[in-house]
């Protein structure tokens, strides 16, 4: 089995930036942001990575909150229709507010 070539450093930086944002890492991916800018990656591509990461982070937080509320039987501000919509979306990819696909 031959060894695969490594990912380009800009791809690694984008992955690291996105995972740092999505996981709420305290360093927030600022190091990777500077690496991407230094490598000449266009700002619109960096903005897309940030938008998708934030969308995934926020969607995950909402789902965790809903699951907690359901388990705790808390009367949350989520309507029954919103809860049904969230269940339908659990197996699908919703676009970011800017229309970017996260899948």
N, C-alpha and C positions, 0 to 999 in steps of 0.2 A: 504494500500500500504506500503510495507516494504522499509526501507531506504537502498539504495545501498551503498556498501562499497566504501570508498574514493579511488581515484587513488593513486597508489604507488608514493611516493615522487620523485623517479627518473623519472617517466613519467611526472609528473607536471614540473619538472626542464627542461626536454627535450622540452616540449611544450612552456614553458616560454622562453627558449633559442632561439628556432626557431622563435617564434613570435617577440622577441626583434630584432633579426637580420633582419627578413623580413620587419619589420616596421621601420627599421633604428632608433630604440630607442637609445638615447644618452648613456645609460649604456651598450649597446651592449650585454647584457646577460652574462657579466663576472661573476656575482655572481652565476648564475646557472651553469656556466662552472666549477667553483670551487666546487660547490655542487656535480655535477656529478662525478668529479674526486675523491672527498673525499668519495663518495659512491662506488667507485671501478668500475664505468662504463668503459668498454674498450674504448680506444681512437678511434678505428675504428668506433664504434657506435656514438661517439660524432662527429667525422668527417663527418659521413653520415648525421646527423642532420644539421650540419653547411652547408654542400653542398646543401642539399634540400632547406633550408631556403634562402640561397643566390640565388639559381636558381629561386625560386618563386619571391623574391624581384626584381631581374633583369628582369625577364619576365614581371612583373607588370609595371615596369618603362618603358620598351620598348613599351608596349601597351598604356600606358598613353601618351607617347610622340607621338606615331602614331596617336592617337585620336586627340591630340592637333593640330598636323600638318594638319590633314585632316580638322578639323574645321576652322583652321586659313588659310587654303589653301596655306600653305607654301611648297615650293619645297624642300622637305627634301632629304636626301641622301638615303632614302629607295626606292628601285626600285619597279616597279609595281608588279613584280613577288614575291618579298619579302612581299609586302603588302598582296597579295593574299594568300601566305603561312601563314601569321600571322592570317588572317581571318579564314582559315581552322583549325588552331591550337587553336582558341579561345575556342572551346568546347572540346578540348582534352588535355590530359596530355602529355607534352613533357618530356623526361628524362633529367636529369642533364648531364653536359658534362662528368661526370664520369659514366654515365649509370644508375644512381639511379632513380627510379620512384618517383614522387612527389604526386601520387594519391594513 
